[in-house]
């Protein structure tokens, strides 16, 4: 499909067992899809379909959450974590998704190899 004339592949959805369903592990490392070269990142936690999806240029956190069919009713919007590779090692960005949805805070643009974790809220 990537090479089909007139088709611009913008995202791939994969099961928890990897983009081709061949891996048997809980968390799949991020990187690039070996067949297409497209960057892939992971979104886990209190989302409806925890998954790896292909990152398209400029994709934001809200767009990624839409691709995994949104949050569960138990999701905490106050502390969504983005784990990423920084120039000096791993970095963590905490986002208040409620404020992003209300347009009080900007919707962060995701980077290749990001892992997004949505925690469960406590009552």
C-alpha positions in Angstrom: 0.0 0.0 0.0 2.9 2.3 0.7 4.0 2.1 -2.9 0.6 2.2 -4.5 0.2 5.0 -7.0 -2.0 7.8 -5.7 -2.0 6.6 -2.1 -0.4 8.5 0.7 -0.1 6.4 3.7 -0.4 8.5 6.8 -0.9 6.0 9.6 -0.8 2.3 10.5 -2.6 0.6 13.3 -0.9 -2.4 15.0 -2.0 -4.9 17.6 -0.1 -5.1 20.9 2.0 -7.8 19.3 3.7 -5.4 16.9 2.9 -3.9 13.5 2.9 -7.4 11.9 1.6 -9.3 14.9 4.8 -11.3 15.3 6.0 -10.2 18.7 4.8 -11.6 22.0 5.6 -9.1 24.7 3.8 -6.5 26.8 5.4 -3.3 25.6 6.9 -3.0 22.2 9.8 -0.6 21.8 9.3 2.3 19.5 11.2 3.1 16.4 10.6 2.9 12.7 8.6 0.3 10.8 11.2 -1.7 8.9 9.1 -2.2 5.8 7.9 1.4 5.3 10.5 3.5 7.3 7.6 5.4 8.9 8.2 6.4 12.6 6.1 4.5 15.1 5.2 5.5 18.7 3.3 3.8 21.5 0.2 4.9 23.4 -0.6 2.8 26.5 -2.7 3.0 29.7 -6.3 4.1 30.0 -7.1 4.4 26.4 -9.7 2.3 24.6 -7.2 0.6 22.2 -3.6 0.7 23.6 -1.5 0.5 20.5 1.4 1.5 18.4 0.5 4.0 15.6 2.6 5.5 12.9 3.5 9.1 13.7 2.7 11.5 10.9 4.5 14.9 10.7 2.9 17.4 13.1 0.7 14.8 14.8 -0.5 16.1 18.2 -1.3 14.3 21.4 -5.1 14.8 20.9 -4.9 13.4 17.4 -3.0 10.3 18.6 -5.6 9.7 21.4 -8.3 9.9 18.7 -6.5 7.2 16.7 -6.7 4.8 19.7 -10.4 5.6 20.0 -10.1 7.9 23.0 -9.7 7.5 26.7 -11.5 5.1 29.1 -13.9 6.3 31.7 -11.1 5.7 34.3 -8.5 7.8 32.6 -6.8 10.7 34.4 -6.5 13.7 32.1 -4.5 15.6 34.7 -1.2 13.8 34.2 -0.7 12.3 30.8 3.0 11.4 30.4 5.0 11.6 27.3 8.3 9.7 27.5 10.8 10.6 24.9 14.5 10.4 24.0 16.2 13.7 24.8 19.7 14.9 23.8 20.9 14.1 27.3 18.9 10.9 27.9 15.3 10.1 28.6 12.9 13.0 29.2 9.4 13.0 30.6 6.8 15.6 29.7 3.6 15.8 31.8 0.5 17.2 30.1 -2.9 18.2 31.6 -5.1 16.9 28.8 -8.2 18.6 30.2 -6.5 22.0 29.8 -5.4 21.1 26.3 -9.0 20.1 25.4 -10.2 23.5 26.8 -7.5 25.2 24.8 -5.9 26.6 27.9 -2.7 24.8 27.1 -1.2 23.9 23.7 -1.7 20.5 22.2 1.9 19.0 22.2 3.3 17.7 18.9 4.6 14.2 19.3 8.0 13.0 18.2 9.3 9.7 16.8 9.9 7.2 19.5 7.5 8.9 22.0 5.6 6.7 24.4 2.4 8.2 25.8 1.0 6.9 29.1 -2.4 7.7 30.4 -2.7 7.0 34.1 -5.8 5.7 35.9 -7.6 8.3 38.0 -8.3 7.7 41.7 -11.7 8.4 43.2 
